């Protein structure tokens, strides 16, 4: 991968295509995994405020 392409993957103001991210991760020996879960499992329940 050209350095300019790698720079784009880490630029938070640019959208990277999923296949580009997958190729970059594969070059590092990693795999991208996507999972769909119900929102109530993802969002932590609010904790009560500590007593003063």
C-alpha positions in Angstrom: 0.0 0.0 0.0 1.3 3.4 -0.9 2.0 5.7 2.1 -0.6 8.2 0.9 -3.3 5.5 1.0 -2.2 4.5 4.5 -2.4 8.1 5.6 -6.0 8.3 4.3 -7.0 5.3 6.5 -5.9 7.0 9.6 -7.4 10.5 8.7 -10.5 10.9 10.9 -11.9 13.4 8.4 -11.9 11.0 5.4 -14.1 8.0 5.0 -12.3 4.8 4.2 -13.9 2.0 2.1 -14.4 -1.2 4.1 -12.4 -3.2 1.5 -9.4 -0.8 2.0 -9.6 -1.3 5.8 -9.8 -5.0 5.4 -6.7 -5.1 3.1 -4.7 -2.9 5.5 -5.7 -5.1 8.5 -4.9 -8.3 6.5 -1.4 -6.9 5.9 -1.0 -6.7 9.6 -2.3 -10.2 10.1 -5.6 -8.9 11.5 -9.3 -9.4 10.4 -12.1 -6.9 10.6 -15.2 -8.4 12.3 -18.7 -6.8 12.3 -21.5 -7.8 14.7 -25.1 -6.7 15.1 -26.4 -6.7 18.7 -29.5 -5.3 20.3 -29.0 -1.7 21.5 -29.8 -2.5 25.1 -26.8 -4.9 25.1 -24.5 -2.3 23.7 -25.4 0.8 25.6 -24.3 0.6 29.2 -27.0 1.2 31.8 -26.7 4.5 33.6 -25.0 4.2 36.9 -26.4 6.1 39.9 -24.6 9.2 40.9 -22.3 8.7 43.9 -23.6 9.7 47.3 -22.1 12.8 48.7 
